[in-house]
Amino acid sequence: MNRKLVFALALVLAFAVATPHADARSDAKAQVEFGIEVALRGLWQEAMYRWQRAIELDPTYAPAWNNLGIAFEHEGRFDEAREAYETALDLEPDNLHIETNYDLFLEVNDRDSQDPR
């Protein structure tokens, strides 16, 4: 009987430990999706808030960092955009979508920084 009790407690603890991360990721995804919806309507401040909230919920969720980079870039906050893109790439170095966004960001900003106007 002690073995069954220990097993049951171990199972409960395993779910208790696993659930918060899964819930955090799920909540972060919901924030990211909502942020995309409002960004498409031109509500960039609200989108930034949602993506920052997603990062608070799950700092390891690379799409939130990527989207925050896009928003910062849109708002002309280029240093913060660079940091967000780099964080996203650190988290998911093989994500071609993030890599493409970052490469485009660098291409535009390198060209602008060399433009003598």
C-alpha positions as CSV (number, residue, x, y, z in Angstrom):
1,M,0.0,0.0,0.0
2,N,2.9,2.4,0.7
3,R,4.2,1.8,-2.8
4,K,0.8,2.8,-4.3
5,L,0.6,5.9,-2.2
6,V,4.2,6.9,-3.1
7,F,3.4,6.3,-6.8
8,A,0.2,8.3,-6.6
9,L,2.0,11.2,-4.9
10,A,4.8,11.1,-7.4
11,L,2.2,11.2,-10.2
12,V,0.4,14.2,-8.7
13,L,3.7,16.0,-8.2
14,A,4.7,15.4,-11.8
15,F,1.5,16.9,-13.1
16,A,1.8,19.8,-10.6
17,V,5.3,20.6,-11.8
18,A,4.5,20.2,-15.6
19,T,1.2,22.1,-15.7
20,P,2.4,25.6,-14.9
21,H,4.9,25.6,-17.8
22,A,2.4,24.2,-20.2
23,D,-0.2,26.7,-19.0
24,A,2.3,29.5,-19.3
25,R,3.2,28.5,-22.9
26,S,-0.5,28.2,-23.8
27,D,-1.2,31.6,-22.2
28,A,1.8,33.2,-24.0
29,K,0.6,31.8,-27.3
30,A,-2.8,33.3,-26.8
31,Q,-1.2,36.7,-26.1
32,V,0.9,36.4,-29.2
33,E,-2.1,35.5,-31.4
34,F,-4.1,38.4,-30.0
35,G,-1.2,40.7,-30.5
36,I,-1.1,39.7,-34.2
37,E,-4.8,40.4,-34.6
38,V,-4.5,43.9,-33.1
39,A,-1.3,44.7,-35.1
40,L,-3.1,43.8,-38.3
41,R,-5.6,46.5,-37.3
42,G,-2.8,49.0,-36.8
43,L,-2.9,48.9,-33.0
44,W,0.8,48.6,-32.5
45,Q,0.9,49.7,-28.8
46,E,-1.7,47.1,-27.9
47,A,0.2,44.5,-29.9
48,M,3.5,45.4,-28.1
49,Y,1.7,45.1,-24.7
50,R,0.4,41.7,-25.6
51,W,3.8,40.4,-26.8
52,Q,5.5,41.8,-23.7
53,R,2.9,40.1,-21.6
54,A,3.6,36.8,-23.5
55,I,7.3,37.2,-22.6
56,E,6.4,37.8,-18.9
57,L,4.4,34.6,-19.0
58,D,7.0,32.6,-20.9
59,P,10.4,34.2,-21.5
60,T,11.5,31.3,-23.6
61,Y,8.8,31.7,-26.2
62,A,10.7,32.9,-29.3
63,P,7.7,33.9,-31.4
64,A,6.8,36.5,-28.8
65,W,10.3,38.0,-28.9
66,N,10.3,37.9,-32.7
67,N,6.9,39.8,-32.9
68,L,8.1,42.3,-30.3
69,G,11.1,42.9,-32.5
70,I,8.8,43.6,-35.5
71,A,6.8,46.0,-33.3
72,F,9.8,47.8,-32.0
73,E,11.1,48.1,-35.6
74,H,7.7,49.5,-36.7
75,E,7.8,52.1,-33.9
76,G,11.4,53.2,-34.8
77,R,12.9,51.7,-31.6
78,F,15.7,50.0,-33.5
79,D,18.0,49.1,-30.6
80,E,15.2,47.4,-28.8
81,A,14.2,45.6,-32.0
82,R,17.7,44.3,-32.5
83,E,17.8,43.0,-28.9
84,A,14.4,41.3,-29.3
85,Y,15.4,39.6,-32.6
86,E,18.6,38.5,-31.1
87,T,16.9,37.0,-28.1
88,A,14.4,35.2,-30.4
89,L,17.3,33.8,-32.3
90,D,19.2,32.7,-29.2
91,L,16.1,30.8,-28.1
92,E,15.4,29.2,-31.6
93,P,18.6,29.5,-33.7
94,D,17.2,27.3,-36.5
95,N,13.9,29.2,-36.9
96,L,14.0,30.4,-40.5
97,H,11.1,32.8,-40.0
98,I,12.9,34.6,-37.2
99,E,16.2,34.5,-39.0
100,T,14.6,36.1,-42.1
101,N,13.0,38.9,-40.1
102,Y,16.3,39.6,-38.4
103,D,18.2,39.5,-41.7
104,L,15.8,42.0,-43.3
105,F,16.0,44.2,-40.2
106,L,19.8,44.2,-40.5
107,E,19.7,44.9,-44.3
108,V,17.4,47.9,-43.9
109,N,19.2,49.3,-40.9
110,D,22.7,48.8,-42.3
111,R,21.6,50.6,-45.5
112,D,20.0,53.4,-43.6
113,S,23.1,53.8,-41.4
114,Q,25.2,54.1,-44.5
115,D,22.9,56.6,-46.3
116,P,24.5,60.0,-46.1
117,R,21.2,61.9,-46.3
